Amino acid sequence: MKIIDNVFLIPGVMANSYLLVDPDGLTIIDTGMPYSEKKTLEYIARLGKSAQDLKRILITHADLDHYGCLAALQKASGARTYASHVEADSIAVGKSSRPVNRSVGRFQRFMIGLMGKFLIARPVQVDEILEEGQVLPVLGGLQAVETPGHAPGHLSYFAASAGILFCGDSMRSDGKGFRGSRSRNNWDQAMADASVRKQRDLHPRVVCPGHGPAVFDAVEKFPKNESI
């Protein structure tokens, strides 16, 4: 599904996986759950491209639904992989970057544990570690933005020339507006709130979250409360 020129949401993948098209090849932001690679490669083919056109895979954070098929996509394409240092360390051992918060309800803990038994992310050695402010040659310049809180090394990605922000799980949308992550499984809620304020100050026109539809005219739809 097209979001703006050269930016697409790959359908049928959980969580949201975004495909970015540049003259030198394709970039994916987050891969979705394990075994999502078939849907991703089929969608790439529908755009008249091949797996070999995939040059970069960027990960926002090391949750199963965001890097679950990273290994399979990297193997199929030979693409270089990118993440923050903290999240890359977890991806390298096939784990999440934080334990399940003990405040998470019993049923949710059960489901997370059950999912972890049947859906396993294969470990991947991330090729390149990204830090705050680094810019990749994607969409005219795609900047890594450190947005910890939901996860300790969470990254968002901002293309200033296109005015589009890929915020992973640092925010969620309902199509009309969005809110900062309030998950019981957040690593640090105060940091999560600060990351929303930081992203608001970028003044993105379009926000693409890890869950929920893209939000347009986003500048006016950020939470106004300083405490988020």
C-alpha positions, 0 to 999 in steps of 0.5 A, spaced: 500 500 500 502 506 497 503 511 503 507 517 499 511 516 493 516 511 494 514 509 501 509 503 501 506 499 507 507 491 506 500 488 507 499 482 511 505 483 515 505 484 523 507 489 525 508 494 520 513 493 515 515 499 510 518 498 503 522 504 501 524 505 494 530 509 491 534 509 485 540 504 488 535 499 491 530 498 496 530 499 504 525 495 509 524 498 516 522 492 520 520 485 518 514 483 522 514 476 525 517 470 523 515 467 516 513 473 514 518 473 509 514 470 503 509 476 503 514 481 503 518 478 497 511 477 494 510 484 495 517 486 492 515 482 486 509 485 485 512 492 484 517 489 479 523 488 483 527 482 486 530 480 492 536 482 490 534 489 489 533 489 497 539 493 499 538 495 507 534 492 512 533 497 518 530 495 525 527 499 530 528 495 536 529 487 538 521 485 539 519 479 535 514 482 531 519 487 528 525 483 527 522 476 526 524 474 519 530 478 519 535 472 518 530 470 512 530 476 508 537 477 509 539 470 507 534 471 501 537 478 499 544 479 501 541 486 504 545 489 509 542 490 516 542 496 521 540 497 528 542 500 535 548 497 539 543 495 544 538 492 540 543 489 535 546 485 541 539 482 542 538 480 535 545 477 535 542 472 540 535 472 538 532 475 544 528 481 546 532 487 549 528 487 555 525 482 559 517 482 560 515 487 565 512 483 571 507 488 571 504 485 565 498 481 566 498 474 567 494 472 560 499 477 556 505 473 559 502 467 558 501 469 550 508 472 550 511 465 553 507 461 548 508 465 542 516 465 544 515 457 544 513 457 537 515 463 533 523 464 534 527 469 531 533 466 528 539 470 531 543 475 526 549 479 526 547 486 525 552 489 519 552 496 522 550 499 528 547 506 528 547 512 533 543 518 534 544 523 527 547 518 523 544 519 516 543 513 510 542 515 503 535 513 503 529 518 501 534 523 500 537 522 507 534 518 512 536 520 519 537 515 525 533 518 531 534 515 538 527 514 541 528 509 548 523 508 552 519 502 549 525 498 548 532 501 551 535 502 544 529 503 540 531 507 534 526 511 529 528 514 522 526 521 519 527 523 512 526 530 513 526 532 505 520 527 505 517 530 512 516 522 514 517 519 520 518 511 522 517 511 529 516 503 530 513 502 537 515 509 540 508 511 538 501 508 536 496 511 531 488 510 530 488 513 523 486 520 526 492 521 531 497 517 535 499 517 542 506 515 545 507 508 547 503 506 554 505 498 554 506 495 560 512 492 557 515 499 556 522 499 559 522 506 561 516 510 561 519 517 562 524 515 557 518 513 552 514 520 554 521 524 552 521 520 546 514 522 543 516 530 545 523 529 541 519 526 535 514 532 535 520 537 535 522 534 528 515 536 525 514 530 521 508 531 516 507 523 516 508 519 521 508 511 520 508 507 526 509 500 528 502 498 529 496 502 526 495 506 520 500 512 517 498 519 520 498 525 515 498 532 517 501 529 523 504 536 526 497 538 529 496 531 531 501 530 536 499 529 544 499 537 546 500 535 554 508 536 555 507 530 560 504 526 554 
